[in-house]
Amino acid sequence: MAQIVLADEINRATPKSQSALLEAMDEHQVTIDGVTHKMAEPFLVFATQNPIEYEGTFPLLESQLDRFFMRITLGYAARAHELEIIESQLHTHPIDSIKQVIDVVDLIQLQEEIKNVYVDQRVRE
């Protein structure tokens, strides 16, 4: 099982597949053939979605969309930037230069430490 998942074009997945992914996101578990498996922590999903007017899409319900922390709409790159993107990938792909900056144990520890950050009552209000 992966801990960081990219669900590309989530609205092209059938409603049953969407439901399974959303179970994993919401309950941090998956059920396969009646057997429930807990997801490893941390668990994070990034998803892309095709515009609704495209053929062959299954729109996500509002109750499903609320499981995502943010929604970003990206347009097309300007022509000059598009050419720059193509040229920058002629010899190597950018993903080949990505380096790990933190391990799982440290990330979970940082998530726990957030609970100890003082927030004044006036800020909370």
N, CA, C and O atoms as a MOPAC input file, in Angstrom:
PM7 MOZYME 1SCF
protein

 N      0.84800 1    -1.17800 1     0.00000 1
 C      0.00000 1     0.00000 1     0.00000 1
 C      0.88700 1     1.23200 1     0.00000 1
 O      1.92900 1     1.26800 1     0.65400 1
 N      0.46600 1     2.21600 1    -0.72700 1
 C      1.20500 1     3.47500 1    -0.78400 1
 C      0.71000 1     4.41400 1     0.30800 1
 O     -0.43400 1     4.32300 1     0.75300 1
 N      1.58000 1     5.30800 1     0.72700 1
 C      1.19200 1     6.30200 1     1.72700 1
 C      0.86900 1     7.64000 1     1.07600 1
 O      0.11900 1     8.43800 1     1.63800 1
 N      1.42500 1     7.88800 1    -0.09400 1
 C      1.11200 1     9.09700 1    -0.85600 1
 C      0.61500 1     8.62100 1    -2.21300 1
 O      1.34300 1     7.95300 1    -2.94800 1
 N     -0.62300 1     8.96500 1    -2.54300 1
 C     -1.27600 1     8.46300 1    -3.74800 1
 C     -1.65700 1     9.62100 1    -4.64600 1
 O     -2.18700 1    10.62800 1    -4.17600 1
 N     -1.38900 1     9.48500 1    -5.93900 1
 C     -1.87600 1    10.43000 1    -6.93800 1
 C     -2.98400 1     9.72600 1    -7.70100 1
 O     -2.72800 1     8.77400 1    -8.43900 1
 N     -4.20700 1    10.18700 1    -7.52600 1
 C     -5.35500 1     9.63400 1    -8.23800 1
 C     -5.61200 1    10.55000 1    -9.42700 1
 O     -6.31900 1    11.55100 1    -9.30900 1
 N     -5.03900 1    10.20500 1   -10.56300 1
 C     -5.14000 1    11.04400 1   -11.74700 1
 C     -6.50200 1    10.84700 1   -12.40000 1
 O     -6.94500 1     9.71900 1   -12.61700 1
 N     -7.15800 1    11.96000 1   -12.70800 1
 C     -8.47700 1    11.95400 1   -13.35400 1
 C     -9.47500 1    11.11000 1   -12.54700 1
 O    -10.08600 1    10.17500 1   -13.06400 1
 N     -9.61700 1    11.46300 1   -11.28800 1
 C    -10.47300 1    10.69300 1   -10.37400 1
 C    -11.91200 1    10.58400 1   -10.87700 1
 O    -12.59400 1     9.59800 1   -10.60000 1
 N    -12.37000 1    11.59000 1   -11.61000 1
 C    -13.75600 1    11.53100 1   -12.08000 1
 C    -13.92800 1    10.66200 1   -13.33300 1
 O    -15.03000 1    10.57500 1   -13.87500 1
 N    -12.86100 1    10.02600 1   -13.79000 1
 C    -12.98300 1     9.00800 1   -14.84300 1
 C    -13.14700 1     7.61900 1   -14.22400 1
 O    -13.54700 1     6.67400 1   -14.90300 1
 N    -12.83600 1     7.50300 1   -12.93400 1
 C    -13.01900 1     6.23000 1   -12.23700 1
 C    -14.51000 1     5.99600 1   -12.01300 1
 O    -15.28000 1     6.94700 1   -11.87600 1
 N    -14.90600 1     4.74900 1   -11.97600 1
 C    -16.31500 1     4.42700 1   -11.73800 1
 C    -16.68900 1     4.82900 1   -10.31100 1
 O    -15.81600 1     4.93100 1    -9.44900 1
 N    -17.96800 1     5.05400 1   -10.06000 1
 C    -18.39400 1     5.40400 1    -8.70400 1
 C    -17.93000 1     4.40200 1    -7.64500 1
 O    -17.62300 1     4.80100 1    -6.52200 1
 N    -17.87400 1     3.11700 1    -7.97600 1
 C    -17.41800 1     2.10900 1    -7.01100 1
 C    -15.94400 1     2.31300 1    -6.67300 1
 O    -15.55400 1     2.19700 1    -5.51100 1
 N    -15.11700 1     2.61800 1    -7.68400 1
 C    -13.68800 1     2.88200 1    -7.44700 1
 C    -13.50400 1     4.16800 1    -6.65600 1
 O    -12.66500 1     4.23600 1    -5.75800 1
 N    -14.29700 1     5.19600 1    -6.99300 1
 C    -14.23800 1     6.45600 1    -6.24400 1
 C    -14.57400 1     6.19600 1    -4.78100 1
 O    -13.91400 1     6.71700 1    -3.88200 1
 N    -15.59900 1     5.39400 1    -4.55000 1
 C    -16.03500 1     5.09600 1    -3.18600 1
 C    -14.92700 1     4.39500 1    -2.39900 1
 O    -14.72400 1     4.68900 1    -1.22100 1
 N    -14.21400 1     3.47600 1    -3.04100 1
 C    -13.13100 1     2.76000 1    -2.36900 1
 C    -12.00500 1     3.71500 1    -1.99200 1
 O    -11.46300 1     3.63200 1    -0.88900 1
 N    -11.64700 1     4.62600 1    -2.90700 1
 C    -10.59500 1     5.59500 1    -2.60900 1
 C    -11.03400 1     6.53200 1    -1.49000 1
 O    -10.24300 1     6.86100 1    -0.60700 1
 N    -12.27300 1     6.95500 1    -1.52400 1
 C    -12.77400 1     7.86600 1    -0.50000 1
 C    -12.86300 1     7.17700 1     0.86100 1
 O    -12.69200 1     7.83400 1     1.88800 1
 N    -13.12300 1     5.87600 1     0.89300 1
 C    -13.08400 1     5.12400 1     2.15500 1
 C    -11.67200 1     5.19100 1     2.73400 1
 O    -11.48900 1     5.42400 1     3.92900 1
 N    -10.68300 1     4.98500 1     1.87600 1
 C     -9.29100 1     5.03600 1     2.33800 1
 C     -8.95400 1     6.42300 1     2.87900 1
 O     -8.27900 1     6.54500 1     3.90100 1
 N     -9.42100 1     7.46500 1     2.19700 1
 C     -9.13700 1     8.83200 1     2.62600 1
 C     -9.82400 1     9.15700 1     3.94600 1
 O     -9.21500 1     9.74700 1     4.83800 1
 N    -11.07500 1     8.77700 1     4.06900 1
 C    -11.87400 1     9.16900 1     5.22800 1
 C    -11.61000 1     8.30100 1     6.45400 1
 O    -11.49900 1     8.80600 1     7.57100 1
 N    -11.51100 1     7.00100 1     6.23800 1
 C    -11.42200 1     6.07200 1     7.35900 1
 C    -10.02400 1     5.50400 1     7.56000 1
 O     -9.78800 1     4.75600 1     8.50800 1
 N     -9.10300 1     5.85400 1     6.67900 1
 C     -7.71700 1     5.36200 1     6.72700 1
 C     -7.68300 1     3.83000 1     6.78000 1
 O     -6.91400 1     3.22100 1     7.52400 1
 N     -8.55000 1     3.24200 1     5.95600 1
 C     -8.59100 1     1.78700 1     5.83500 1
 C     -9.19400 1     1.43200 1     4.48800 1
 O     -9.88000 1     2.24500 1     3.86900 1
 N     -8.93300 1     0.21100 1     4.03900 1
 C     -9.55600 1    -0.31200 1     2.82200 1
 C    -10.13000 1    -1.67600 1     3.14600 1
 O     -9.62600 1    -2.39200 1     4.01100 1
 N    -11.19100 1    -2.02200 1     2.44000 1
 C    -11.81500 1    -3.32200 1     2.63300 1
 C    -11.74200 1    -4.08000 1     1.31700 1
 O    -12.24100 1    -3.61800 1     0.29100 1
 N    -11.11600 1    -5.24600 1     1.36000 1
 C    -10.95000 1    -6.07700 1     0.17100 1
 C    -11.50700 1    -7.45700 1     0.48400 1
 O    -11.04900 1    -8.12900 1     1.40800 1
 N    -12.49500 1    -7.86900 1    -0.28900 1
 C    -13.14800 1    -9.16700 1    -0.07700 1
 C    -13.59000 1    -9.34900 1     1.36700 1
 O    -13.44800 1   -10.43000 1     1.93700 1
 N    -14.12700 1    -8.28500 1     1.95400 1
 C    -14.65700 1    -8.35100 1     3.30200 1
 C    -13.62000 1    -8.24000 1     4.41000 1
 O    -13.97100 1    -8.26000 1     5.59000 1
 N    -12.34300 1    -8.12300 1     4.04400 1
 C    -11.27600 1    -8.01000 1     5.03700 1
 C    -10.79700 1    -6.56100 1     5.06700 1
 O    -10.45900 1    -5.99200 1     4.02900 1
 N    -10.77100 1    -5.96900 1     6.26000 1
 C    -10.37700 1    -4.57300 1     6.41600 1
 C     -8.89100 1    -4.48100 1     6.72400 1
 O     -8.36600 1    -5.20400 1     7.57100 1
 N     -8.22000 1    -3.56500 1     6.00800 1
 C     -6.78200 1    -3.33900 1     6.19500 1
 C     -6.57600 1    -1.87000 1     6.54700 1
 O     -7.05200 1    -0.99100 1     5.82800 1
 N     -5.87800 1    -1.59500 1     7.63700 1
 C     -5.56700 1    -0.22700 1     8.04200 1
 C     -4.47900 1     0.33200 1     7.13100 1
 O     -3.57200 1    -0.38900 1     6.71400 1
 N     -4.58300 1     1.63100 1     6.82600 1
 C     -3.56700 1     2.31200 1     6.02200 1
 C     -2.43600 1     2.74400 1     6.94900 1
 O     -2.66900 1     3.06900 1     8.11300 1
 N     -1.22200 1     2.74500 1     6.43500 1
 C     -0.08100 1     3.24100 1     7.20300 1
 C     -0.18800 1     4.75800 1     7.30500 1
 O     -0.69300 1     5.41500 1     6.39500 1
 N      0.28200 1     5.29900 1     8.39800 1
 C      0.28600 1     6.75100 1     8.59300 1
 C      1.67100 1     7.29800 1     8.30800 1
 O      2.66000 1     6.63100 1     8.61300 1
 N      1.77700 1     8.46600 1     7.74400 1
 C      0.69200 1     9.30600 1     7.26000 1
 C      0.17500 1     8.79200 1     5.91800 1
 O      0.89800 1     8.11300 1     5.18900 1
 N     -1.07100 1     9.11700 1     5.59600 1
 C     -1.68800 1     8.73200 1     4.33300 1
 C     -2.24000 1     9.98600 1     3.69000 1
 O     -2.97500 1    10.74000 1     4.32800 1
 N     -1.89200 1    10.21900 1     2.42300 1
 C     -2.25900 1    11.45300 1     1.74400 1
 C     -2.62200 1    11.16100 1     0.30000 1
 O     -1.94200 1    10.38300 1    -0.37000 1
 N     -3.69100 1    11.77900 1    -0.18300 1
 C     -4.12100 1    11.59400 1    -1.56300 1
 C     -4.14500 1    12.93800 1    -2.27100 1
 O     -4.70900 1    13.91100 1    -1.77100 1
 N     -3.52800 1    12.97400 1    -3.43300 1
 C     -3.64800 1    14.10000 1    -4.35400 1
 C     -4.47000 1    13.58000 1    -5.52300 1
 O     -4.25900 1    12.45400 1    -5.97300 1
 N     -5.40100 1    14.38200 1    -6.01700 1
 C     -6.23000 1    13.90700 1    -7.12200 1
 C     -6.37200 1    14.99700 1    -8.17100 1
 O     -6.43200 1    16.18600 1    -7.85900 1
 N     -6.42500 1    14.56000 1    -9.41600 1
 C     -6.75000 1    15.48600 1   -10.50100 1
 C     -8.13800 1    15.12000 1   -10.99900 1
 O     -8.61000 1    13.99900 1   -10.81000 1
 N     -8.77500 1    16.08100 1   -11.63400 1
 C    -10.14000 1    15.87300 1   -12.11200 1
 C    -10.27900 1    16.54200 1   -13.47400 1
 O     -9.85700 1    17.68400 1   -13.65400 1
 N    -10.87000 1    15.83200 1   -14.43200 1
 C    -11.15500 1    16.42700 1   -15.73000 1
 C    -12.35100 1    17.35300 1   -15.61300 1
 O    -13.20700 1    17.15700 1   -14.75000 1
 N    -12.42000 1    18.36300 1   -16.47600 1
 C    -13.62700 1    19.20400 1   -16.46000 1
 C    -14.87800 1    18.34100 1   -16.67100 1
 O    -14.86400 1    17.38200 1   -17.44300 1
 N    -15.92800 1    18.69300 1   -15.98700 1
 C    -17.16900 1    17.89900 1   -16.00600 1
 C    -17.74500 1    17.73700 1   -17.41100 1
 O    -18.38500 1    16.72600 1   -17.70200 1
 N    -17.52200 1    18.73200 1   -18.29300 1
 C    -18.12700 1    18.64600 1   -19.62200 1
 C    -17.47100 1    17.60100 1   -20.51500 1
 O    -17.95300 1    17.36200 1   -21.62200 1
 N    -16.38100 1    16.96500 1   -20.06500 1
 C    -15.73200 1    15.93300 1   -20.86700 1
 C    -16.54800 1    14.65300 1   -20.82600 1
 O    -17.18800 1    14.34000 1   -19.82300 1
 N    -16.51600 1    13.91200 1   -21.94000 1
 C    -17.22200 1    12.62800 1   -22.01600 1
 C    -16.55900 1    11.61000 1   -21.08900 1
 O    -15.35400 1    11.66900 1   -20.84800 1
 N    -17.34700 1    10.69000 1   -20.57900 1
 C    -16.81200 1     9.57700 1   -19.81000 1
 C    -16.38100 1     9.92000 1   -18.40300 1
 O    -15.51500 1     9.25200 1   -17.83700 1
 N    -16.97700 1    10.96100 1   -17.82600 1
 C    -16.62800 1    11.29600 1   -16.44900 1
 C    -17.79200 1    10.97400 1   -15.52400 1
 O    -18.95300 1    10.97800 1   -15.93400 1
 N    -17.46200 1    10.69800 1   -14.28000 1
 C    -18.44300 1    10.43800 1   -13.22900 1
 C    -18.22500 1    11.50300 1   -12.16400 1
 O    -17.32500 1    11.35700 1   -11.33700 1
 N    -19.00900 1    12.55700 1   -12.15800 1
 C    -18.76500 1    13.66500 1   -11.21800 1
 C    -18.75500 1    13.19700 1    -9.76600 1
 O    -19.52700 1    12.32300 1    -9.37200 1
 N    -17.86300 1    13.79800 1    -8.98100 1
 C    -17.83300 1    13.52400 1    -7.54700 1
 C    -18.98300 1    14.27100 1    -6.88600 1
 O    -19.29300 1    15.40500 1    -7.25300 1
 N    -19.60500 1    13.63300 1    -5.92200 1
 C    -20.68100 1    14.27100 1    -5.17700 1
 C    -20.09700 1    15.32100 1    -4.23600 1
 O    -18.92400 1    15.24200 1    -3.87000 1
 N    -20.89400 1    16.28700 1    -3.85000 1
 C    -20.43700 1    17.32100 1    -2.90700 1
 C    -19.95200 1    16.68100 1    -1.60900 1
 O    -18.98000 1    17.14600 1    -1.01300 1
 N    -20.62500 1    15.61300 1    -1.16900 1
 C    -20.21300 1    14.92900 1     0.06100 1
 C    -18.86000 1    14.23100 1    -0.10100 1
 O    -18.19400 1    13.94400 1     0.89400 1
 N    -18.45000 1    13.95700 1    -1.33200 1
 C    -17.13700 1    13.37300 1    -1.58500 1
 C    -16.07500 1    14.46500 1    -1.70400 1
 O    -14.94800 1    14.29900 1    -1.23600 1
 N    -16.44100 1    15.57700 1    -2.32900 1
 C    -15.49100 1    16.67300 1    -2.52200 1
 C    -15.02600 1    17.27000 1    -1.19500 1
 O    -13.91900 1    17.80200 1    -1.10800 1
 N    -15.86500 1    17.18500 1    -0.16500 1
 C    -15.48800 1    17.80000 1     1.11200 1
 C    -14.36200 1    17.05800 1     1.82500 1
 O    -13.87700 1    17.52000 1     2.85800 1
 N    -13.94700 1    15.93200 1     1.29700 1
 C    -12.82600 1    15.19600 1     1.88900 1
 C    -11.47800 1    15.74100 1     1.44500 1
 O    -10.43700 1    15.36800 1     1.98700 1
 N    -11.50400 1    16.63100 1     0.45100 1
 C    -10.27000 1    17.23200 1    -0.03900 1
 C    -10.03400 1    18.55600 1     0.67100 1
 O    -10.96800 1    19.33200 1     0.87400 1
 N     -8.78900 1    18.81300 1     1.04600 1
 C     -8.41300 1    20.00500 1     1.80400 1
 C     -8.49600 1    21.26700 1     0.95500 1
 O     -8.90700 1    22.31900 1     1.44500 1
 N     -8.11200 1    21.16800 1    -0.30700 1
 C     -8.14500 1    22.35100 1    -1.16500 1
 C     -8.44300 1    21.93900 1    -2.59700 1
 O     -8.28200 1    20.78300 1    -2.98800 1
 N     -8.88200 1    22.92600 1    -3.36100 1
 C     -9.17900 1    22.72000 1    -4.76700 1
 C     -8.49700 1    23.83100 1    -5.54800 1
 O     -8.70400 1    25.01400 1    -5.27600 1
 N     -7.69000 1    23.44400 1    -6.51100 1
 C     -6.93700 1    24.40900 1    -7.31000 1
 C     -7.29900 1    24.20000 1    -8.77300 1
 O     -7.31600 1    23.06800 1    -9.25700 1
 N     -7.58300 1    25.27100 1    -9.46600 1
 C     -7.85900 1    25.19600 1   -10.88900 1
 C     -6.65600 1    25.74200 1   -11.64800 1
 O     -6.22900 1    26.87500 1   -11.42900 1
 N     -6.12400 1    24.92500 1   -12.53400 1
 C     -4.97400 1    25.33700 1   -13.32800 1
 C     -5.40000 1    25.53400 1   -14.77400 1
 O     -6.12800 1    24.71300 1   -15.33300 1
 N     -4.95200 1    26.59900 1   -15.36300 1
 C     -5.19200 1    26.82400 1   -16.78100 1
 C     -4.01700 1    26.29000 1   -17.58100 1
 O     -3.16100 1    25.58300 1   -17.04800 1
 N     -3.98200 1    26.62800 1   -18.85000 1
 C     -2.87200 1    26.22200 1   -19.69800 1
 C     -1.71900 1    27.19200 1   -19.54400 1
 O     -1.92000 1    28.38500 1   -19.31400 1
 N     -0.50600 1    26.67100 1   -19.67200 1
 C      0.68500 1    27.52000 1   -19.61100 1
 C      0.74700 1    28.39500 1   -20.85800 1
 O      0.26700 1    28.01800 1   -21.92700 1
 N      1.35000 1    29.57100 1   -20.69700 1
 C      1.57800 1    30.44400 1   -21.85900 1
 C      2.53100 1    29.72000 1   -22.81000 1
 O      3.30700 1    28.86300 1   -22.38800 1
 N      2.46800 1    30.06700 1   -24.07900 1
 C      3.27800 1    29.39400 1   -25.09900 1
 C      4.76000 1    29.37700 1   -24.73000 1
 O      5.40800 1    28.33600 1   -24.83600 1
 N      5.30100 1    30.50300 1   -24.30500 1
 C      6.72400 1    30.58000 1   -23.96000 1
 C      7.05000 1    29.65000 1   -22.79300 1
 O      8.09300 1    28.99700 1   -22.78800 1
 N      6.17100 1    29.59200 1   -21.82000 1
 C      6.40200 1    28.71900 1   -20.66900 1
 C      6.27700 1    27.25700 1   -21.06600 1
 O      7.01200 1    26.40800 1   -20.56200 1
 N      5.34800 1    26.96000 1   -21.96900 1
 C      5.17600 1    25.59800 1   -22.45200 1
 C      6.45700 1    25.11200 1   -23.13700 1
 O      6.89400 1    23.98200 1   -22.91800 1
 N      7.05200 1    25.97000 1   -23.96600 1
 C      8.30200 1    25.62300 1   -24.63500 1
 C      9.42100 1    25.41700 1   -23.62100 1
 O     10.24600 1    24.51500 1   -23.77100 1
 N      9.44500 1    26.24600 1   -22.60100 1
 C     10.44700 1    26.11500 1   -21.53600 1
 C     10.29400 1    24.77300 1   -20.81900 1
 O     11.29100 1    24.12400 1   -20.50200 1
 N      9.07300 1    24.36200 1   -20.56600 1
 C      8.81000 1    23.07000 1   -19.91100 1
 C      9.32900 1    21.93500 1   -20.77800 1
 O      9.98800 1    21.02000 1   -20.28600 1
 N      9.02900 1    21.99800 1   -22.07100 1
 C      9.47800 1    20.94200 1   -22.99200 1
 C     11.00400 1    20.88200 1   -23.03800 1
 O     11.59200 1    19.80500 1   -22.93700 1
 N     11.63100 1    22.02500 1   -23.19000 1
 C     13.09100 1    22.07100 1   -23.29300 1
 C     13.77600 1    21.61500 1   -22.00500 1
 O     14.84300 1    21.00300 1   -22.05500 1
 N     13.17500 1    21.90600 1   -20.86500 1
 C     13.78700 1    21.51000 1   -19.59600 1
 C     13.75600 1    20.00400 1   -19.37800 1
 O     14.44000 1    19.48900 1   -18.49400 1
 N     12.96600 1    19.29600 1   -20.18000 1
 C     12.83000 1    17.84700 1   -20.00300 1
 C     13.41600 1    17.05200 1   -21.16400 1
 O     13.16000 1    15.85400 1   -21.28700 1
 N     14.20700 1    17.71500 1   -22.02300 1
 C     14.77100 1    17.01400 1   -23.17600 1
 C     15.71800 1    15.89000 1   -22.77600 1
 O     15.72000 1    14.83100 1   -23.40300 1
 N     16.52600 1    16.11000 1   -21.73200 1
 C     17.54900 1    15.13700 1   -21.37500 1
 C     17.25300 1    14.39000 1   -20.07600 1
 O     17.64700 1    13.23300 1   -19.93200 1
 N     16.57700 1    15.01900 1   -19.14700 1
 C     16.21100 1    14.35400 1   -17.89500 1
 C     14.83700 1    14.83000 1   -17.46300 1
 O     14.41000 1    15.93400 1   -17.79900 1
 N     14.16600 1    13.99600 1   -16.72700 1
 C     12.86100 1    14.36500 1   -16.19700 1
 C     13.07100 1    14.99000 1   -14.81200 1
 O     13.89000 1    14.49900 1   -14.03600 1
 N     12.34300 1    16.06500 1   -14.49500 1
 C     12.51800 1    16.71600 1   -13.18900 1
 C     12.34200 1    15.78100 1   -12.00300 1
 O     12.96000 1    15.99800 1   -10.96100 1
 N     11.53000 1    14.76600 1   -12.13000 1
 C     11.30400 1    13.85600 1   -11.00100 1
 C     12.58000 1    13.10700 1   -10.62100 1
 O     12.72400 1    12.66400 1    -9.48200 1
 N     13.51600 1    12.96400 1   -11.58500 1
 C     14.76900 1    12.26700 1   -11.29800 1
 C     15.65400 1    13.03000 1   -10.32400 1
 O     16.55600 1    12.44500 1    -9.72500 1
 N     15.41300 1    14.33000 1   -10.15600 1
 C     16.26100 1    15.12200 1    -9.26900 1
 C     15.62200 1    15.38400 1    -7.90400 1
 O     16.19200 1    16.10100 1    -7.08100 1
 N     14.44700 1    14.81000 1    -7.66100 1
 C     13.77600 1    15.01200 1    -6.37100 1
 C     14.49300 1    14.21300 1    -5.29800 1
 O     14.78600 1    13.03100 1    -5.47900 1
 N     14.77300 1    14.86600 1    -4.18500 1
 C     15.44600 1    14.22800 1    -3.06100 1
 C     14.51200 1    14.20500 1    -1.85000 1
 O     13.74400 1    15.14400 1    -1.63700 1
 N     14.57700 1    13.15300 1    -1.07600 1
 C     13.79500 1    13.04000 1     0.15000 1
 C     14.28100 1    14.07400 1     1.15500 1
 O     15.48600 1    14.24000 1     1.34800 1
 N     13.34200 1    14.77100 1     1.79800 1
 C     13.71300 1    15.80300 1     2.77200 1
 C     13.34300 1    15.42500 1     4.20100 1
 O     13.80300 1    16.06500 1     5.14700 1
 N     12.52100 1    14.39700 1     4.37000 1
 C     12.09800 1    13.98200 1     5.71000 1
 C     11.67800 1    12.52000 1     5.63300 1
 O     11.21300 1    12.05500 1     4.59200 1
 N     11.84400 1    11.79500 1     6.74200 1
 C     11.37400 1    10.41300 1     6.73900 1
 C     10.04400 1    10.33000 1     7.49400 1
 O      9.62800 1    11.29300 1     8.13800 1
 N      9.39600 1     9.19300 1     7.40900 1
 C      8.06200 1     9.01200 1     7.98400 1
 C      8.06000 1     9.23700 1     9.48900 1
 O      7.15100 1     9.87900 1    10.01600 1
 N      9.05700 1     8.71900 1    10.18300 1
 C      9.10800 1     8.85700 1    11.64200 1
 C      9.16600 1    10.33100 1    12.03900 1
 O      8.44300 1    10.76300 1    12.93600 1
 N     10.03200 1    11.10800 1    11.36600 1
 C     10.14100 1    12.53600 1    11.67600 1
 C      8.85100 1    13.28400 1    11.33200 1
 O      8.44800 1    14.18800 1    12.06400 1
 N      8.20900 1    12.91800 1    10.23600 1
 C      6.96300 1    13.57800 1     9.84100 1
 C      5.87100 1    13.33400 1    10.88400 1
 O      5.16500 1    14.26500 1    11.27300 1
 N      5.73600 1    12.11700 1    11.32700 1
 C      4.72500 1    11.80200 1    12.34200 1
 C      5.04600 1    12.54000 1    13.64400 1
 O      4.13700 1    13.03300 1    14.31200 1
 N      6.31100 1    12.61800 1    14.00400 1
 C      6.70200 1    13.35100 1    15.20800 1
 C      6.34000 1    14.83300 1    15.08200 1
 O      5.84200 1    15.43000 1    16.03600 1
 N      6.58400 1    15.42200 1    13.92300 1
 C      6.21300 1    16.82900 1    13.70800 1
 C      4.70100 1    17.01800 1    13.78700 1
 O      4.22900 1    18.01300 1    14.33700 1
 N      3.93900 1    16.06900 1    13.24100 1
 C      2.48600 1    16.15200 1    13.32700 1
 C      2.02200 1    16.12900 1    14.78400 1
 O      1.07700 1    16.82900 1    15.14600 1
 N      2.67200 1    15.34100 1    15.60000 1
 C      2.32500 1    15.29000 1    17.02400 1
 C      2.72000 1    16.58200 1    17.73100 1
 O      1.99000 1    17.05600 1    18.60100 1
 N      3.85200 1    17.15300 1    17.37400 1
 C      4.31900 1    18.37900 1    18.00900 1
 C      3.40200 1    19.57300 1    17.71400 1
 O      3.34800 1    20.52100 1    18.49800 1
 N      2.70600 1    19.53000 1    16.62300 1
 C      1.77100 1    20.60900 1    16.28400 1
 C      0.72900 1    20.77800 1    17.38700 1
 O      0.27200 1    21.89100 1    17.64700 1
 N      0.36000 1    19.69900 1    18.02100 1
 C     -0.64200 1    19.73500 1    19.08800 1
 C     -0.17300 1    20.55500 1    20.28700 1
 O     -0.99500 1    20.98500 1    21.09600 1
 N      1.13400 1    20.77700 1    20.41200 1
 C      1.69300 1    21.51500 1    21.54600 1
 C      1.93900 1    22.99500 1    21.24700 1
 O      2.45600 1    23.71900 1    22.09700 1
 N      1.57500 1    23.44500 1    20.05000 1
 C      1.77800 1    24.85400 1    19.70200 1
 C      0.71400 1    25.69300 1    20.41600 1
 O     -0.48200 1    25.41900 1    20.31500 1
 N      1.16700 1    26.71000 1    21.13200 1
 C      0.24200 1    27.57500 1    21.85600 1
 C     -0.46800 1    28.51100 1    20.87900 1
 O      0.16600 1    29.14800 1    20.03800 1
 N     -1.77700 1    28.58400 1    21.00200 1
 C     -2.58500 1    29.52200 1    20.21900 1
 C     -3.44600 1    30.29400 1    21.20400 1
 O     -4.28000 1    29.71900 1    21.90500 1
 N     -3.23700 1    31.58600 1    21.24700 1
 C     -3.97100 1    32.43600 1    22.18200 1
 C     -5.47600 1    32.36400 1    21.89700 1
 O     -5.90100 1    32.18600 1    20.75600 1
 N     -6.26100 1    32.50600 1    22.95800 1
 C     -7.71500 1    32.45800 1    22.83600 1
 C     -8.23400 1    33.46700 1    21.81600 1
 O     -9.15600 1    33.16600 1    21.05700 1
 N     -7.65000 1    34.66100 1    21.79400 1
 C     -8.11400 1    35.68100 1    20.83100 1
 C     -7.89300 1    35.25100 1    19.39200 1
 O     -8.69000 1    35.58700 1    18.51600 1
 N     -6.83000 1    34.51800 1    19.14000 1
 C     -6.56900 1    34.02500 1    17.79200 1
 C     -7.55400 1    32.91600 1    17.45400 1
 O     -8.06100 1    32.85000 1    16.33400 1
 N     -7.82900 1    32.03300 1    18.43400 1
 C     -8.78000 1    30.94800 1    18.17800 1
 C    -10.17400 1    31.47800 1    17.87600 1
 O    -10.91200 1    30.90700 1    17.07300 1
 N    -10.52300 1    32.58300 1    18.53500 1
 C    -11.87100 1    33.15500 1    18.31300 1
 C    -11.94300 1    33.81600 1    16.95800 1
 O    -12.98700 1    34.35200 1    16.58800 1

